[in-house]
Every structure is written in C-alpha cells, then in structure tokens.
C-alpha cells in the first residue's frame, strides 16, 4: 500500500513537471516563472515609452529582465507577427523577418553588492540577427534552452509604417452623467492614397496610458470624407478618466524618501509605505505622476541595472470593501496591471484595512488600487481612487489596414496624445 501511495505521488509530481515544461505562450504581456522580475520594454528614445518602432528607421527597443535565481542560463528569443486583436497572423517568419528566426540572449550581467542576488539580461531589437521587415503587432517570446514549450516571458511590441496621419482630441464625455468623470477620444485618420472598404479593411484601437486592458476596438468610421475618416460617435471611446497615480520612491534604501514610512534590512530589504487613504472625493486634486510607469534608479550605486537591490514593498489601504463579493488589487506597469495572487490585497476586518506585498527593484513607482467585482467580472478603478475629467492621461490610437488580398494586417498609423493642457 505504501509503495502504491509513493508511486502515485511520484506520478503526480512527474505530471506537474511535464505540464510546467510544456506550457504555451499567450499573446499578452506575461511572466511565466516566479523568479523573473522587472521586465522592461520601451523605445530607446524615451525610457518607459510605448514599445513601438518606425519601420525601416534607426529606432530600437530596449528589452530587459532580471532572473532572481542568479547564475547564467541559456535564454532564447523569437518574435511572431500578430493580428490587430493579438492572435497569430499565421504567416511564415520569412514573410516578416530579415535574418534568422530565433537567437540567444547573450548580454547579461550579475548583480553587484546586493542582498538579493540576480542576473540582469538585456536585448536590443532590431539587431543583426532579427529584424522585422513589415509593420504590425509583434510578440517577443523568451524561452529556456531553445524550447518554446518552456516559456519565460511574452512581450507585446509594435512596428508602424506611417502611411496615414492620426489626429486626436480628448474632450469631456458626451453623456451628461459622465461629463465630470470621463474623457472621450475623437480622432480622424488622414490618408493621401485611397483606402478601399474602410468598413471592413480598416481597424483602429484606442488605449489609455498604454494599458492593454483599456483597449477599445473601432471598426467603422462615423463619417467618410475625401482624404479622411472621422471617428467621433457620441458614445464611442469614452474612458473613465480615473485619478492621478499614487507613487513611492525607493531609489535609496538607506534614507526614507517619498511615501516611505520605514526601511528594515533583513535577509532582504523590507519597505513599509505610509498608509494610503481612499481618494474618491468630490473634488479633483492635481498631483504629478508618470501615468502608471516605473523607473529603475539607485542612488547608492553606479549601474541602475545591476547595483539596484530588491525589497519587499508593503502596501496598506485604509478603506473597506464596497461589497462582500469582490477583491482589491494594487497595480501599475510594474506588474502589467495583472490581477493575480501577487497583486491581490488582503482585507483585515478588525482594522478595516487592506494589506499587500510586492517584491520590487529600487526605483520610482506609480501605482493605484482597483476593485474587481466577482459577480459581474467588472473592474472599477474609481471606488478607491475617484474619477475626474481633469486627470492627466495619455491616449494611444493605432490604425490597422489589411490590403485587399493581403494575408496580414499592417500598422499604418499611430498617435500618442497627452491631455495635459499647458
């Protein structure tokens, strides 16, 4: 009997290992291993910008991540062309890549003088080995030992060929009850060459602050004019404006900076933030934020990539749940706004507070608290933060076109607009 039980558990372990080593990539920004932290991907012209490249230009993307297991591993990468809705285009790498289809990540460095040891990996795209040759959506895949059944990271990025101009304006919501809480995006696509069948071959996607979860798909223009397509339907592209992001500063782990209450050095640094309060108030308060971004910085070292240490960050929100059937999460670009166990807050009824913890690298961070209603599946960012038309946000508009008879969609236009009024 004991032997049978032992064989059973051995079989279960083998199945679990096999499943772990035979995962499938998803077409989203995702980290598949718990030891992988601080994934960054942006255009080198501006740190933490939207990861978008102009086709046939000298622009490059900087992609990097840390492996907390330390030492060095054999990580490979490839890129795949995708549709506007982030599914595989189904075309051959020969159609969309110059060079080879996959390569190793050879640029890595070990952390220096940190309590948390890690290895920092870095990659630039395009490079001599891999270069996209058509526009569109792309998924960067990182995997172990040259085996795509062992995924490590998937990261979305864009390649645009500016064949059209996109004019964007942000106004108050056309819906009277939402006029003081929402921002509405109207845009016009200006084209010099004819666009055949814009109702079927052209798509436009609008996002707020580069957050994929906010994306709104536009398939039909409101008006078609000579040389322009107008998208200004009264109820379309209406976004809750939210509030300015909260932030904290852990560039130093010796001295307490903005929003840091306590720093404790143990086996790893522990940073306790000041208690946050519910900012859902009748009036908007203007604060400066980075629209959800984070920036790796370290005031005690020379190299931000390898001298910055890691710390457990303790969040506290002084608020009560709006109902019993939901959960609160702390999110930002640092965790891709993903709602999972690592971002979930725990509510303590006796103190009427939420508590959460995240392991983060030294730097400057934006974050906010959101509520997920389990009954409806809807996310509410206003319950703990408020939503005000005056909030500073950035909006991105992506224009996709599939030529008649073509096998893939091209990204033919892009615009990024900030609501800040000077």
C-alpha positions, 0 to 999 in steps of 0.5 A, spaced: 500 500 500 505 504 501 509 503 495 502 504 491 501 511 495 509 513 493 508 511 486 502 515 485 505 521 488 511 520 484 506 520 478 503 526 480 509 530 481 512 527 474 505 530 471 506 537 474 513 537 471 511 535 464 505 540 464 510 546 467 515 544 461 510 544 456 506 550 457 504 555 451 505 562 450 499 567 450 499 573 446 499 578 452 504 581 456 506 575 461 511 572 466 511 565 466 516 563 472 516 566 479 523 568 479 523 573 473 522 580 475 522 587 472 521 586 465 522 592 461 520 594 454 520 601 451 523 605 445 530 607 446 528 614 445 524 615 451 525 610 457 518 607 459 515 609 452 510 605 448 514 599 445 513 601 438 518 602 432 518 606 425 519 601 420 525 601 416 528 607 421 534 607 426 529 606 432 530 600 437 527 597 443 530 596 449 528 589 452 530 587 459 529 582 465 532 580 471 532 572 473 532 572 481 535 565 481 542 568 479 547 564 475 547 564 467 542 560 463 541 559 456 535 564 454 532 564 447 528 569 443 523 569 437 518 574 435 511 572 431 507 577 427 500 578 430 493 580 428 490 587 430 486 583 436 493 579 438 492 572 435 497 569 430 497 572 423 499 565 421 504 567 416 511 564 415 517 568 419 520 569 412 514 573 410 516 578 416 523 577 418 530 579 415 535 574 418 534 568 422 528 566 426 530 565 433 537 567 437 540 567 444 540 572 449 547 573 450 548 580 454 547 579 461 550 581 467 550 579 475 548 583 480 553 587 484 553 588 492 546 586 493 542 582 498 538 579 493 542 576 488 540 576 480 542 576 473 540 582 469 539 580 461 538 585 456 536 585 448 536 590 443 531 589 437 532 590 431 539 587 431 543 583 426 540 577 427 532 579 427 529 584 424 522 585 422 521 587 415 513 589 415 509 593 420 504 590 425 503 587 432 509 583 434 510 578 440 517 577 443 517 570 446 523 568 451 524 561 452 529 556 456 534 552 452 531 553 445 524 550 447 518 554 446 514 549 450 518 552 456 516 559 456 519 565 460 516 571 458 511 574 452 512 581 450 507 585 446 511 590 441 509 594 435 512 596 428 508 602 424 509 604 417 506 611 417 502 611 411 496 615 414 496 621 419 492 620 426 489 626 429 486 626 436 482 630 441 480 628 448 474 632 450 469 631 456 464 625 455 458 626 451 453 623 456 451 628 461 452 623 467 459 622 465 461 629 463 465 630 470 468 623 470 470 621 463 474 623 457 472 621 450 477 620 444 475 623 437 480 622 432 480 622 424 485 618 420 488 622 414 490 618 408 493 621 401 492 614 397 485 611 397 483 606 402 478 601 399 472 598 404 474 602 410 468 598 413 471 592 413 479 593 411 480 598 416 481 597 424 483 602 429 484 601 437 484 606 442 488 605 449 489 609 455 496 610 458 498 604 454 494 599 458 492 593 454 486 592 458 483 599 456 483 597 449 477 599 445 476 596 438 473 601 432 471 598 426 467 603 422 468 610 421 462 615 423 463 619 417 467 618 410 470 624 407 475 625 401 482 624 404 479 622 411 475 618 416 472 621 422 471 617 428 467 621 433 460 617 435 457 620 441 458 614 445 464 611 442 471 611 446 469 614 452 474 612 458 473 613 465 478 618 466 480 615 473 485 619 478 492 621 478 497 615 480 499 614 487 507 613 487 513 611 492 520 612 491 525 607 493 531 609 489 535 609 496 534 604 501 538 607 506 534 614 507 526 614 507 524 618 501 517 619 498 511 615 501 516 611 505 514 610 512 520 605 514 526 601 511 528 594 515 534 590 512 533 583 513 535 577 509 532 582 504 530 589 504 523 590 507 519 597 505 513 599 509 509 605 505 505 610 509 498 608 509 494 610 503 487 613 504 481 612 499 481 618 494 474 618 491 472 625 493 468 630 490 473 634 488 479 633 483 486 634 486 492 635 481 498 631 483 504 629 478 505 622 476 508 618 470 501 615 468 502 608 471 510 607 469 516 605 473 523 607 473 529 603 475 534 608 479 539 607 485 542 612 488 547 608 492 550 605 486 553 606 479 549 601 474 541 602 475 541 595 472 545 591 476 547 595 483 539 596 484 537 591 490 530 588 491 525 589 497 519 587 499 514 593 498 508 593 503 502 596 501 496 598 506 489 601 504 485 604 509 478 603 506 473 597 506 470 593 501 464 596 497 461 589 497 462 582 500 463 579 493 469 582 490 477 583 491 482 589 491 488 589 487 494 594 487 497 595 480 501 599 475 506 597 469 510 594 474 506 588 474 502 589 467 496 591 471 495 583 472 490 581 477 493 575 480 495 572 487 501 577 487 497 583 486 491 581 490 490 585 497 488 582 503 482 585 507 483 585 515 476 586 518 478 588 525 482 594 522 478 595 516 484 595 512 487 592 506 494 589 506 499 587 500 506 585 498 510 586 492 517 584 491 520 590 487 527 593 484 529 600 487 526 605 483 520 610 482 513 607 482 506 609 480 501 605 482 493 605 484 488 600 487 482 597 483 476 593 485 474 587 481 467 585 482 466 577 482 459 577 480 459 581 474 467 580 472 467 588 472 473 592 474 472 599 477 478 603 478 474 609 481 471 606 488 478 607 491 481 612 487 475 617 484 474 619 477 475 626 474 475 629 467 481 633 469 486 627 470 492 627 466 492 621 461 495 619 455 491 616 449 494 611 444 490 610 437 493 605 432 490 604 425 490 597 422 489 596 414 489 589 411 490 590 403 485 587 399 488 580 398 493 581 403 494 575 408 496 580 414 494 586 417 499 592 417 500 598 422 499 604 418 498 609 423 499 611 430 498 617 435 500 618 442 496 624 445 497 627 452 491 631 455 495 635 459 493 642 457 499 647 458 
